[in-house]
Amino acid sequence: MNQAQAKKEIKDLIKEIEGHNHRYYVLNDPLISDEEYDLLFKKLVDLEDAFPRLKSATSPTQRVGAKVQGNLPTVKHSVVMLSLDNTYSLEELKQWYERVVKGLNGVKPSLTAELKIDGLSCSLRYENGHLSLAATRGDGTTGEDVTHNAKTIRDIPLSLKGRAPALLEVRGEVYMDKKDFARLNQERKENGEVLFANPRNAAAGSLKLLDARLTASRRLRFFVHSAGVLDKNKAPLTQWEFLKQAQKFGFAVNSHNRLCHNLDEVIAFCEEYATKRDKISFDVDGIVVKVNDLGLQAQLGATLKSPRWAVAFKFPAYQASTTIKEIIVQVGRTGVLTPVAELEPVACAGVMISRATLHNFDEIQRLGVNTGDRVLLERAGDVIPKIIKVLEKNSKGEFVIPKLCPSCHGKIQKEKDEDVAYRCLNPSCPKQLERLLVHFASRGAMDIEGLGESVVNQLLDKGLIKDLAGIYFLKKEQLLGLDLFADKKADNLLQAIVDSKLKPLSKLLYGLGIANIGIKAAVNLAGHFGSLDGIICASTEELQGIDEIGPVMATSVLEYFRQPQVKKLLAKFRLAGLNLSEPKKQISGNRLEGKKFVFTGELSGITRQEAGLWVQNQGGKVIASVSKSLDYLVVGENPGSKLSQARQLGIKILNQKEFEEICA
């Protein structure tokens, strides 16, 4: 294929892919399967790699960006992004309309009623039909440049459809669907990370990330709702015409919006959606009412803060007021400490509420809340109730963050300077021991087959083990007292426990569940020092001198082994006869030298960690995330989002059989 043929095919592919993007993300009416889409995308990636001069910044392959260094740059808005005045009753809405009619010398204009999406305002600038800038509202005059992240949002076209003006600026709302928010928080919960309070916070945080690859994984959405800069020669005459024109350009516009000929129709719309809002797939906190005629909007003008031609009718919040009886601190399975407010029971949204999450200790300080204070609660749909603000300050002094774990009285540590999570470091903490035991017995760690969650729960409930080392002192008669245990099952579990004693130090180190230390870091530490005593006696400088061990990891290791509970645990491991050394690394070849691998999904008969050691023994390298520098993605059963990322970047994808062949 020559360059002219490639140019035409690339152009056709881009048009076809963008058409499918529009049908999927904007019209919600896909014509092809995900697999067919991925094949088209890969074909485009391959062509652009073969003819790099034909790759444009607006190609669909450029949606997943790279990491921005440092803080986000700021930009000045060409037209100020004003905020809306709020009304909280239909009477206040009528009063606003009366002021509009008075300002128009008696003219009663038609109005648009648009759902007020609870998201983050964003301005998009297009020059000659191509996206050139995306910025947050900021203070209204100056915002943050988030172009690298906006390009990952499939609702935002990189190039406009049809005959676009030379310059177009639109405003809209970046948001997250409820189901995607639930998925994100579930992932964070499984990883022991602090949960987002609501979809708006999740969307706002995701849009401002420095790494666009992470933003892309958050599945943000976007609706256009108003104009910033319009071509005067082609400008629509009304807000309703603008929304229709925006759709023709390829933007997503909320389908629930309505053109109303008078205020009565607006009121009917507000009443209708006040009862329907919980059934919508994204959070809605009101209705934005606008004068439809753009000429009349200009005639009405604006105050320093808000336009006179638009107002937000806020839905009645699911709120109630009550008193905090006590603030307790819960310890999760991953050791993260979460403050919870115990409340005087109060009815809210048809449910009696007796407790509310405070999310984290930073949130307590922001609210200035403590035991005895009268507070305002809010509950939306099925969301956990949260405290909005203090109504009456009755407490004396500020809430004090505990210095010790409330469960085991062990040491706690803030994860990172920029993080808000505090974590209990004690591996024998009763509240996190269950999770830790399951992890310790997993295939990637000590590989104790038969020691699953149900068995662990029984052992803990019966008080048969008090810490990780307790596994190695179990007796057969104790196991026979558990549900569904007979001679053979008990013998098999005891043999698996004995076999685990021979595992190398790296497996034990990973199984301990030290904060920030995954299997790769465990292998590096064990391989460098060779023995557990070597790691325990290492200094900060020695730890940081190891490949890929940074300050956070080094601190986690030092803090972990300094704990008295850990010293007792290690003494029991020694008594039980566990192997506390690492065999010297044997490089069995260099056929994979310089090659980078990522694994996703579950492999058969081998863990991903063990497969990673195969790669390292052949001179290759295992990395955590998919990027253009990756050579191979190895895919097992039930792969994650890395598969689609690799397809988009044209990375070579291997199944397990192909992977084993190149390692053989």
C-alpha positions in Angstrom: 0.0 0.0 0.0 1.4 3.4 -1.0 1.0 6.6 1.0 -1.9 7.9 -1.0 -3.9 4.7 -0.5 -3.0 4.7 3.2 -4.2 8.3 3.5 -7.6 7.5 2.0 -8.0 4.4 4.1 -7.0 6.2 7.3 -9.5 9.0 6.5 -12.3 6.4 5.9 -11.5 4.5 9.1 -11.5 7.7 11.2 -14.9 8.7 9.7 -16.3 5.2 10.4 -14.9 4.9 13.9 -16.1 8.4 14.9 -19.5 7.5 13.5 -19.7 4.4 15.7 -18.5 6.5 18.7 -21.3 9.0 18.1 -23.9 6.3 17.8 -22.6 4.5 21.0 -21.9 7.4 23.3 -24.3 10.1 22.0 -27.2 8.3 20.5 -26.9 5.2 22.6 -27.7 3.1 19.5 -24.6 1.1 18.5 -24.6 -0.7 15.1 -21.6 -3.1 15.7 -20.3 -5.2 18.5 -17.4 -4.2 20.7 -15.2 -6.9 19.1 -16.0 -5.4 15.6 -15.2 -2.0 16.9 -11.9 -3.2 18.4 -10.9 -4.7 15.0 -11.6 -1.4 13.2 -9.6 0.5 15.8 -6.6 -1.9 15.6 -6.6 -1.6 11.8 -6.3 2.2 12.2 -3.5 1.9 14.8 -1.6 -0.5 12.5 -1.9 1.9 9.5 -0.9 4.9 11.5 2.1 3.0 12.8 3.1 2.1 9.3 2.6 5.7 8.0 3.4 7.9 11.1 3.3 11.1 9.1 -0.4 10.5 8.5 -1.3 10.3 12.2 -3.2 13.4 13.3 -3.8 14.9 16.7 -7.6 14.4 16.2 -7.4 10.7 15.4 -9.5 8.5 17.6 -6.2 6.7 18.5 -5.0 9.8 20.4 -7.8 9.8 22.9 -5.8 8.0 25.6 -3.2 10.5 26.4 0.0 10.6 28.6 0.8 12.0 32.0 1.1 15.8 32.5 4.1 16.8 34.5 3.5 19.0 37.5 0.4 20.9 38.3 -2.3 21.6 35.7 -1.7 24.9 33.8 -4.3 27.6 34.1 -6.0 29.4 31.2 -8.2 32.5 31.0 -11.7 32.1 29.6 -12.5 34.1 26.5 -16.0 34.7 28.0 -16.6 34.6 31.7 -18.2 31.4 33.0 -20.9 32.7 35.3 -22.7 30.7 38.0 -26.5 30.5 38.3 -28.7 31.9 40.9 -30.8 29.3 42.7 -34.5 29.1 43.6 -35.7 26.6 46.1 -39.5 26.8 45.7 -42.0 27.3 42.8 -42.9 30.6 44.4 -39.3 31.8 44.0 -39.3 30.5 40.4 -42.4 32.6 39.7 -40.7 35.7 41.2 -37.7 35.2 39.0 -40.0 35.0 35.9 -41.8 38.2 36.9 -38.4 40.0 37.0 -37.6 38.6 33.6 -40.9 39.9 32.1 -40.4 43.2 33.8 -36.8 43.4 32.3 -38.3 42.7 28.9 -40.9 45.4 29.2 -43.8 43.0 29.5 -42.7 40.4 26.9 -43.4 36.9 28.1 -40.7 34.7 26.5 -40.6 31.0 25.8 -38.3 29.1 28.0 -36.1 26.0 28.0 -36.2 23.5 30.9 -33.0 21.5 31.2 -32.0 18.9 33.8 -29.3 20.3 36.1 -26.6 17.6 36.1 -24.6 17.3 39.3 -21.2 17.3 37.7 -18.3 19.6 36.9 -18.5 22.6 34.5 -16.2 22.5 31.5 -15.6 24.7 28.5 -14.5 23.3 25.1 -12.9 25.4 22.4 -12.8 24.3 18.8 -10.7 26.0 16.1 -11.4 25.2 12.5 -13.5 22.3 13.7 -10.9 20.7 15.9 -10.7 20.6 19.7 -8.0 22.9 20.9 -8.7 23.6 24.5 -10.8 22.2 27.4 -10.9 24.1 30.7 -12.6 23.8 34.1 -14.7 26.7 35.3 -12.2 27.6 38.1 -13.1 31.1 39.5 -15.2 31.9 36.4 -12.4 34.0 34.8 -9.5 31.5 35.0 -9.7 27.7 34.9 -7.5 24.7 34.6 -6.4 23.3 31.3 -7.7 19.7 31.2 -7.5 19.1 27.4 -5.4 16.0 27.8 -8.2 14.4 29.9 -11.1 15.8 27.9 -9.8 13.9 24.9 -10.4 10.6 26.7 -14.2 11.4 27.1 -16.0 9.7 24.2 -18.9 12.2 24.3 -16.5 15.0 23.4 -15.8 15.0 19.7 -12.2 15.6 18.7 -13.4 17.0 15.4 -16.8 18.5 14.7 -19.2 17.1 12.2 -20.5 19.1 9.2 -19.4 22.6 8.3 -18.1 23.9 11.6 -17.4 27.6 12.2 -13.8 28.8 12.4 -14.2 29.3 16.1 -16.7 27.7 18.5 -16.8 27.5 22.3 -19.3 25.5 24.2 -20.0 24.9 27.8 -21.2 21.7 29.4 -21.0 19.3 32.3 -18.6 16.5 32.9 -20.3 13.8 35.0 -20.2 10.1 35.9 -23.1 7.6 35.5 -24.3 6.0 38.8 -23.3 2.5 37.6 -19.8 3.6 36.7 -19.5 5.4 40.0 -20.5 2.2 41.8 -18.0 0.2 39.8 -15.2 2.7 40.6 -15.9 2.7 44.3 -16.1 -1.1 44.4 -12.6 -1.2 42.8 -11.3 1.3 45.3 -12.8 -0.7 48.1 -11.2 -3.9 46.9 -7.8 -2.1 46.7 -8.1 -0.6 50.2 -8.5 3.0 48.8 -10.6 5.8 50.2 -14.1 5.8 48.5 -15.4 8.8 46.7 -18.3 10.5 48.4 -20.5 10.9 45.3 -20.3 10.8 41.5 -19.7 14.6 41.3 -16.6 14.3 43.5 -15.4 11.3 41.4 -15.9 13.2 38.1 -14.2 16.3 39.4 -11.2 14.4 40.8 -10.9 12.3 37.6 -11.0 15.3 35.2 -8.1 17.0 37.1 -5.8 14.0 37.2 -2.4 14.4 35.6 -2.4 11.0 34.1 -4.9 10.8 31.2 -4.7 7.0 31.1 -6.2 6.9 34.6 -8.9 9.4 33.6 -9.8 7.2 30.6 -10.4 4.3 32.9 -13.0 6.3 34.9 -15.6 6.4 32.0 -16.5 10.1 32.3 -19.4 11.5 30.3 -20.2 15.0 28.9 -23.4 17.0 28.0 -23.3 20.3 26.2 -25.7 22.8 27.7 -24.8 26.3 26.5 -22.7 28.4 24.2 -19.6 30.4 25.0 -18.4 31.9 21.7 -20.5 31.6 18.5 -19.8 32.6 14.9 -22.0 35.7 14.5 -22.8 34.8 10.9 -24.0 31.3 11.7 -25.3 31.8 15.3 -28.6 30.2 16.1 -31.4 32.6 17.3 -32.5 30.6 20.3 -31.2 28.3 23.0 -33.3 25.4 21.6 -31.8 25.9 18.2 -28.3 26.0 19.7 -28.9 22.6 21.4 -30.1 21.1 18.1 -27.1 22.6 16.3 -24.8 21.2 18.9 -26.2 17.7 18.2 -25.4 18.1 14.5 -21.8 19.0 15.4 -21.6 15.7 17.2 -22.1 16.7 20.8 -24.1 14.8 23.4 -27.2 16.8 24.5 -29.4 15.7 27.3 -32.5 14.1 25.8 -34.7 15.0 28.8 -34.6 18.7 28.0 -37.9 20.4 27.0 -38.9 23.6 25.1 -41.7 25.3 27.2 -44.0 28.1 25.8 -44.8 29.5 29.2 -44.0 29.3 32.9 -46.8 26.8 33.6 -45.1 24.3 31.3 -41.8 24.8 33.1 -43.5 24.2 36.5 -45.1 21.0 35.2 -41.6 19.9 34.0 -40.1 20.6 37.4 -42.8 18.7 39.2 -42.5 15.8 36.8 -38.8 15.4 37.3 -38.8 15.9 41.0 -40.4 12.5 41.2 -38.4 10.9 38.3 -34.9 12.0 39.2 -33.9 8.8 41.0 -34.7 6.8 37.9 -32.2 8.7 35.8 -28.8 7.1 35.3 -26.9 10.1 36.5 -27.3 12.5 39.4 -29.7 15.4 38.9 -30.2 18.1 41.6 -32.6 20.5 39.8 -33.8 22.1 36.6 -32.1 25.0 34.8 -34.6 27.4 33.3 -33.4 29.7 30.5 -35.0 32.4 28.3 -35.0 30.7 24.9 -34.4 33.7 22.7 -30.7 34.6 22.6 -31.5 38.2 21.6 -33.7 38.6 24.7 -30.9 37.0 26.8 -28.5 39.7 25.7 -31.2 42.3 26.5 -31.5 41.0 30.0 -27.8 40.8 30.6 -26.1 39.6 33.8 -25.0 40.7 37.2 -21.3 40.3 38.2 -22.1 36.7 39.3 -25.0 35.4 37.4 -27.1 35.8 34.2 -30.5 37.4 34.6 -31.9 35.2 31.8 -31.4 31.9 33.6 -32.0 30.4 37.0 -31.6 27.0 38.7 -34.7 25.5 40.4 -33.2 23.2 43.0 -35.1 20.0 43.9 -36.0 19.6 47.6 -33.0 17.8 49.1 -33.3 14.6 51.0 -32.2 16.3 54.2 -32.9 16.2 57.9 -31.2 17.6 61.1 -30.2 15.6 64.1 -27.5 15.4 66.8 -24.3 13.3 66.8 -24.2 11.0 69.8 -20.7 9.7 69.1 -18.0 9.5 66.4 -16.6 6.0 66.2 -13.7 4.8 64.1 -14.1 1.6 62.2 -11.2 -0.5 60.9 -11.8 -2.1 57.5 -10.4 -5.3 56.2 -7.5 -3.5 54.6 -6.7 -1.6 57.8 -8.1 1.7 56.6 -9.6 3.7 59.4 -13.0 5.3 58.7 -14.9 7.7 61.0 -18.6 7.1 61.4 -21.1 9.3 63.2 -23.6 7.6 65.5 -26.8 9.8 65.4 -30.0 10.4 67.3 -32.4 8.5 65.0 -34.2 10.7 62.5 -36.5 10.2 59.5 -34.9 11.1 56.1 -36.3 10.3 52.7 -38.6 7.7 54.2 -35.9 5.9 56.1 -34.8 6.1 59.8 -31.2 7.2 59.9 -29.0 6.4 62.9 -25.5 6.7 61.4 -23.7 8.6 58.7 -20.3 8.2 57.1 -17.8 11.0 57.6 -15.5 9.4 54.9 -12.2 10.4 56.4 -10.5 12.6 59.0 -9.9 15.4 56.6 -13.7 15.6 56.1 -14.2 15.9 59.9 -11.8 18.8 60.0 -13.4 20.5 57.0 -16.8 20.3 58.5 -15.5 21.2 62.0 -17.8 18.5 63.5 -17.6 16.6 66.8 -19.7 14.6 69.2 -22.7 16.6 70.5 -23.1 18.9 67.4 -26.4 19.3 65.7 -25.9 18.6 62.0 -27.6 18.6 58.6 -27.9 15.2 56.9 -28.5 14.5 53.2 -29.6 11.3 51.6 -30.1 10.8 47.9 -31.8 7.6 46.7 -29.9 4.6 48.1 -26.7 6.6 48.8 -25.3 6.3 52.4 -26.4 9.4 54.4 -23.7 12.0 54.8 -23.3 15.1 57.0 -23.4 18.3 55.0 -22.7 20.9 57.7 -22.9 21.8 61.4 -26.1 23.6 62.3 -25.4 24.1 66.0 -22.0 23.8 67.7 -22.4 22.0 71.0 -19.1 20.2 71.3 -16.0 21.3 73.2 -12.8 21.3 71.1 -12.0 19.5 67.9 -12.1 15.8 67.1 -8.8 14.2 67.8 -7.5 11.7 65.2 -6.6 8.5 67.2 -2.9 7.8 67.5 -3.5 4.1 67.9 -5.8 1.6 66.2 -9.2 1.4 68.1 -9.3 -2.3 67.5 -5.8 -3.6 68.4 -4.1 -0.4 69.8 -1.4 -0.8 67.3 0.4 2.0 65.4 -1.4 3.7 62.6 0.1 5.6 59.7 -1.1 8.1 57.0 -0.6 6.4 53.7 1.0 9.3 51.8 1.4 13.0 52.3 -1.2 13.7 49.6 -3.6 11.0 50.7 -6.3 11.2 53.3 -6.3 7.5 54.4 -4.9 6.3 57.8 -4.1 2.6 58.1 -3.5 0.2 61.0 -0.1 -1.4 60.4 -0.6 -4.3 62.8 -1.0 -7.6 60.7 -2.6 -9.2 63.7 -5.3 -6.6 64.1 -8.6 -8.6 64.6 -10.5 -6.4 62.2 -8.2 -7.0 59.3 -6.9 -10.5 60.1 -9.6 -12.2 58.1 -8.6 -10.5 54.8 -4.9 -10.9 55.6 -5.2 -14.6 56.2 -6.9 -15.1 52.9 -4.3 -13.1 51.1 -1.5 -14.9 52.9 -2.8 -18.3 51.7 -3.4 -17.1 48.1 -1.5 -18.6 45.2 0.6 -15.4 44.7 1.8 -15.7 48.3 2.2 -18.9 50.4 -0.2 -20.9 48.1 -2.0 -22.9 50.9 -4.7 -24.7 49.0 -7.9 -25.2 51.0 -7.4 -22.2 53.2 -10.2 -20.1 51.7 -12.5 -17.5 53.1 -15.0 -19.8 54.6 -12.4 -21.9 56.4 -10.6 -18.7 57.6 -13.9 -17.4 59.1 -14.5 -20.6 61.0 -11.0 -20.6 62.4 -11.4 -17.0 63.6 -14.9 -17.6 65.0 -13.7 -20.6 67.0 -10.6 -18.7 68.2 -8.2 -21.3 66.8 -5.8 -18.7 65.3 -4.9 -15.2 66.5 -2.4 -14.2 63.9 -0.8 -15.4 60.6 1.6 -17.7 62.4 -1.3 -19.5 64.0 -1.8 -21.4 60.7 1.3 -23.4 61.4 0.3 -24.7 64.8 -3.1 -26.1 63.8 -3.9 -29.7 64.8 -5.9 -32.2 62.9 -8.5 -32.6 65.6 -9.1 -28.8 65.5 -9.8 -29.0 61.7 -12.1 -32.0 62.1 -14.3 -29.8 64.3 -14.9 -27.4 61.3 -17.9 -27.7 58.9 -17.4 -30.1 56.0 -14.0 -31.3 57.2 -13.2 -35.0 57.2 -9.9 -36.9 57.4 -8.8 -36.4 53.8 -9.7 -32.7 53.7 -7.9 -32.1 57.0 -4.8 -34.0 55.9 -4.7 -32.1 52.6 -4.9 -28.7 54.3 -2.2 -29.7 56.9 0.1 -30.9 54.0 -0.4 -27.7 52.1 0.5 -25.7 55.3 3.7 -27.8 55.7 4.6 -27.3 52.0 4.2 -23.6 52.3 7.1 -23.5 54.8 9.5 -24.1 52.0 8.3 -21.1 49.9 11.0 -18.5 49.2 11.2 -15.3 51.3 9.6 -13.2 48.5 6.4 -15.2 48.8 6.3 -14.7 52.6 7.1 -11.0 52.2 4.3 -10.5 49.8 1.9 -12.6 52.0 2.5 -10.3 55.0 0.5 -7.6 53.3 2.9 -4.7 54.0 1.4 -1.5 52.8 2.6 -0.5 49.3 4.6 -3.7 48.9 3.3 -5.9 46.0 4.8 -9.0 44.6 7.3 -7.2 42.4 8.6 -5.1 45.3 8.7 -8.3 47.5 10.8 -10.1 44.8 13.2 -7.1 44.5 13.6 -6.8 48.3 14.1 -10.5 48.9 16.5 -10.9 45.9 18.6 -7.9 47.0 19.1 -8.8 50.7 18.7 -12.6 50.4 17.4 -13.0 54.0 14.6 -11.6 56.2 17.2 -10.4 58.7 18.9 -8.4 56.0 15.7 -6.6 55.2 14.9 -5.9 58.9 18.4 -4.4 59.5 18.4 -2.3 56.3 18.5 1.5 56.5 16.3 3.9 54.6 19.1 4.6 52.2 19.8 0.9 51.6 16.1 0.3 50.9 15.8 3.2 48.5 18.9 2.0 46.6 17.0 -1.0 45.4 15.4 -1.0 41.9 11.9 0.5 42.0 11.8 0.9 45.8 10.9 4.6 46.5 10.6 6.6 49.7 7.0 5.5 50.3 7.8 1.8 50.0 10.9 2.2 52.1 9.0 3.9 54.9 6.3 1.2 54.8 8.9 -1.5 55.2 10.7 0.2 58.1 7.5 1.0 59.9 6.2 -2.5 59.5 9.2 -4.3 61.0 9.6 -1.9 63.9 6.3 -2.9 65.4 6.4 -5.1 68.5 3.5 -7.2 67.2 5.5 -8.0 64.0 8.6 -9.0 66.0 6.4 -11.5 67.9 4.9 -12.8 64.6 8.3 -13.3 63.1 9.5 -15.2 66.2 6.6 -17.6 65.7 7.4 -18.1 62.0 11.0 -19.0 63.0 9.7 -21.4 65.6 7.4 -23.0 63.0 10.4 -23.5 60.7 9.5 -21.3 57.8 12.1 -20.5 55.1 13.3 -16.9 55.6 15.7 -16.7 52.8 15.6 -16.2 49.0 17.5 -18.3 46.5 19.9 -16.4 44.3 18.2 -15.3 41.1 19.2 -17.5 38.2 18.9 -15.9 34.8 18.0 -18.8 32.5 18.4 -16.9 29.3 18.2 -13.5 27.6 15.7 -14.2 24.8 13.3 -11.6 26.4 16.0 -9.0 27.2 14.6 -5.5 26.9 11.0 -6.7 26.4 8.2 -5.3 28.6 5.2 -7.4 29.6 1.9 -6.7 31.3 -0.5 -9.4 32.6 -4.3 -9.2 32.8 -6.9 -11.9 33.7 -6.4 -15.2 35.5 -3.9 -17.7 34.1 -4.4 -21.5 34.3 -2.1 -23.5 36.5 0.2 -20.6 37.3 -0.2 -17.2 39.0 0.6 -13.9 37.3 3.4 -13.4 39.8 5.0 -16.7 38.9 4.6 -15.9 35.2 6.3 -12.6 35.8 9.3 -14.4 37.3 9.5 -16.4 34.0 9.8 -13.1 32.2 12.5 -11.8 34.6 14.5 -15.0 34.4 14.6 -14.5 30.6 15.9 -11.0 31.0 12.5 -9.3 30.4 10.6 -6.8 32.6 7.1 -6.8 34.0 5.4 -3.4 34.3 2.1 -2.3 35.8 0.3 -0.4 33.1 -0.3 -0.4 29.4 1.6 2.2 27.4 3.1 2.6 23.9 6.4 1.3 25.2 4.8 -2.1 26.1 5.9 -5.1 24.0 3.3 -7.7 25.1 0.0 -8.0 26.9 -0.5 -11.5 28.2 -4.3 -12.2 28.6 -5.9 -14.9 30.8 -9.5 -15.6 31.7 -11.7 -12.6 32.5 -9.3 -9.8 31.5 -9.7 -6.3 32.7 -9.6 -2.9 31.0 -6.0 -3.3 30.0 -7.1 -5.5 27.1 -9.1 -2.7 25.4 -6.2 -0.2 26.1 -3.7 -2.5 24.5 -5.9 -3.0 21.4 -6.3 0.8 21.1 -2.5 1.2 21.2 -1.9 -1.7 18.8 0.1 -3.7 21.4 0.9 -7.4 20.7 -1.6 -9.5 22.6 -0.6 -13.1 23.7 -2.9 -15.8 25.1 -1.4 -18.1 27.7 -0.3 -20.8 25.2 1.6 -18.2 23.1 3.2 -16.7 26.2 4.5 -20.1 27.4 5.9 -20.8 23.9 8.0 -17.7 23.8 9.2 -18.4 27.4 10.0 -22.1 26.7 
